Amino acid sequence: MTTYLVLSLVVLVPVCALALTVLVRAGRPVLLPALLGLAVLVAMTAVFDNVIVGSGIVGYDEGRILGLRLGVAPVEDFSYAVAAALALPALWVLLGRRRAR
């Protein structure tokens, strides 16, 4: 049985590995704002996920989650926010380099 954690890790691990490589190579002027954006997005995800899960708009199969929650939102739900918060600045760096050439 596939769990939400397995599905999340399939996306999260390669995206974050590549994105962090790009961001670290780009240096401090790019890395620090990306990490600040990550913190803000995770905080916002915590608020809004708790609202949508707590209100019943979104539900999870209890047999497919770890059981660890931040409020009422399962921790697996944060993986997409983390991937996006790191991938978008990395893409910005990569696409910016192409334009500079």
N, C-alpha and C positions, 0 to 999 in steps of 0.2 A: 504494500500500500504506500503510495506516494504521499508525503506530508508537505505542508506548506514550507517547512524549513528546507527540505531538499530542493523544492522548486525555487525558493529564494536564493539558496546558495549557488545553484547552477547559474543564475544571473549575477548575483552579487560578487562572487569571488573573481571571475575574469574581468568584469567591468571595473571593480575597485583596484585590482592589481594594475591594469593598464592605465587607468586614470591617475592613480597615485604616482606611477612612474613618470607620466607626462608632467604632472604638477610639481613633483620634486625637482625634475630636471629644469623646469621653467624658473624655479627659484622662489625666494621669499615673497617678492611682490605679487605673485600669483597664488602661491600656496596659502598664505595667511587669510586672504579674503575668501578663498574657497572653503577653508576650514570654518571660518566664521559663518559663511552661508550654510554649511552643513549643520552647524549647531542651531541656527535659526530654523532651518527646515525641519529638523528632528523635533524641536520644541513645538512648532506649529502642527506637525503631524501628530504629536502626542495629544494636543488639544482637540483637533478635529476628528481624529480616529476615535477618541473616547466619546465624542458626541455621536458619531454615526453608528458606532458599535453599541453604545449604551442606549441609544434610542431605538435600536432594532432595525435600522436601515440596512446594515450589513451584519451578517452572522457567519460564524465559522463552525465547521464540523469539529467538535471537541476531540475526536479521535485522530485528527490530522494536525493538531497544533502541539507545541511543546508543553503548554500549560503556563509558561511564564508570561506575565502580563504587566503592562504599564497602565495602571488604572484598569480599565476593562478591555483595552486593546492588546491583542497578542503581539509579542515582540517581533514575530515574523513580518508583521505589517509594516515595520519600519525599514525593511531592507530596500524597498523600492525608492524611498526617499533618500536613503544613503547613496544608492547607486546613482540616482539622478543628480544629487548635490555634488558628487565628485565627477561624474561623466560630463556634465554640461560645461564646466570650466575647462576641462581637459580638451573637449572638442573646440572650444573657443580658442585655446592656445594653438591647437593643431591647424585649424582653419585660418587663423591669423598668420601663421607662418607661411601658408600657401600663398596668401594674398601678397605678402611682403616680397615673395620671389618674383 
